[in-house]
Amino acid sequence: MNYLPIFLKVTDRPCLVVGGGKVAARKVALLLRAGARVTVVAPHCSGELRELASGEQVICRERNFEAGDIDGMVLAIAATDDEAVNRAVSELAKQRGIPVNVVDNPGLCSFIMPSIIDRSPVQVAVSTGGASPVLARLLRARLESFIPSAYGRLARLVDEYRQHVKRRFPDAGHRRYFWESILQGRVAELLFAGQEEKARTALQAAIDDTGENFDSGGEVYLVGAGPGDPDLITFRALRLMQQADVVVYDRLVSQPILDMVRRDADMIYAGKARDKHTLSQESINELLVRLAREGKRVLRLKGGDPFIFGRGGEEIETLAQEGIPFQVVPGITAASGCASYAGIPLTHRDYAQSCIFVTGHLKDGSVNLDWERLAKPAQTIVFYMGMYSIPVISEQLIAHGLPPATPVALVQQGTTPQQRVYIETLASLRDLDKRHTIKPPTIIIVGQVVNLHDKLDWFRSEPPGN
Ligand SMILES: C[S@@+](CC[C@H](N)C(=O)[O-])C[C@H]1O[C@@H](n2cnc3c(N)ncnc32)[C@H](O)[C@@H]1O
């Protein structure tokens, strides 16, 4: 190791920052987060620094740096663009045994500043030993994405119960096993889902347990997988995908997303192709209950958002009735995913002040919509499951007053490398089937915003000519 990683306690301790610009302000802000008392010395302090100095923890001395400034400090940072001043701060600090950092000059530093992932009290510091701060920042971004933001709260909860658990499980091995099961199980998940009281109750119950059967209750995660592009799933969805014991997934969940699920999880296909439901909705509801009762962590993975034409509501109603714990993770719905990837803003100050999502496929197979409400000017209509209702959509919207020239976009397999966008009008939809074979899944967007596609289309999934 070129450097010894340590975490320094500076709460209420005097720290010196030499420099009055943006970088100095960033360092002062960081020191303040750690509770330090900061003295800033610079001939001119920026407005940002002066603002920080309006609190009690920061003093700005607007003058040149003097050797005496460093006396009594526990840490010094030089952030000026004057090489001689930076060097002087470094030498004086080193002579006095005070840790010193000179921004962008590792040769003058006795310590370097890492990139920080802050989930206080959990902190992760990343350093490349000064070799590449950019690489450290990139690494940090990756870590940020998979360390849940509630880790701090989790650590505080553990801290609260630590002594209690120590008394309950005097054996260190047993205690470690206990904490591992808590930190990777239901208590942690409840906390991440914002259910702190339930997490506390579950932790207490686990402590009161015989010690052999912690955390055995199953639960269901109803998770939206987005419209297809795996980069569009949420951090939480990814985490739950990687810890589930069993996955019940729909046809609409793309293969690249399924590839991100924990390798040894059991995969159950629930189907749901139009009119070819592999499992009926009732069987899916019952399956989720049964798997959770077996003590499994069940990931119910659905395309798009589970609460938008996803029947997610019905599934969790059954879970709630049966007393099975669950949580719902939203996903990007097809309308917003496909519209973004097709360069079609769903609302626009000049063209659409409202946007309405409807289904083109109803329970009994007929399209029975409030056409009058849909056929309004300055409104975007998005039809889910409308592929087989295209002639009705065209006919009814025109009959209810929309101009036949109203632009329409059909986005097929949106957000995936196979995405195709067909631009039509309400009138031209009539003979669409003679010109194109539209494949599922396809979403239909109707309204003046579709005209922006030509200008804003940015996602070229297939090479031109394909
Ligand atoms: C049963 S609904 C499910 C909607 C999903 N819950 C959501 O929020 O996107 C299925 C319909 O969503 C639309 N859809 C879903 N994914 C799509 C995609 N990648 N491209 C185009 N349309 C899509 C299609 O209209 C399809 O018929």
The ligand as a Gaussian input file, in Angstrom:
#p B3LYP/6-31G(d) Opt

LIG

0 1
 C      -50.008000      -5.620000     -20.408000
 S      -49.382000      -4.088000     -20.909000
 C      -48.115000      -3.901000     -19.721000
 C      -47.675000      -2.522000     -19.532000
 C      -46.582000      -2.366000     -18.531000
 N      -47.036000      -2.667000     -17.214000
 C      -45.963000      -0.974000     -18.577000
 O      -46.067000      -0.230000     -17.589000
 O      -45.352000      -0.655000     -19.583000
 C      -48.509000      -4.523000     -22.361000
 C      -48.470000      -3.418000     -23.393000
 O      -47.475000      -2.477000     -23.062000
 C      -46.907000      -1.954000     -24.239000
 N      -45.456000      -2.227000     -24.194000
 C      -44.765000      -2.782000     -23.191000
 N      -43.442000      -2.827000     -23.471000
 C      -43.301000      -2.251000     -24.678000
 C      -42.183000      -1.978000     -25.512000
 N      -40.933000      -2.293000     -25.142000
 N      -42.394000      -1.375000     -26.690000
 C      -43.636000      -1.028000     -27.066000
 N      -44.728000      -1.255000     -26.328000
 C      -44.573000      -1.861000     -25.142000
 C      -47.566000      -2.634000     -25.402000
 O      -48.615000      -1.818000     -25.834000
 C      -48.085000      -3.893000     -24.763000
 O      -49.200000      -4.395000     -25.476000

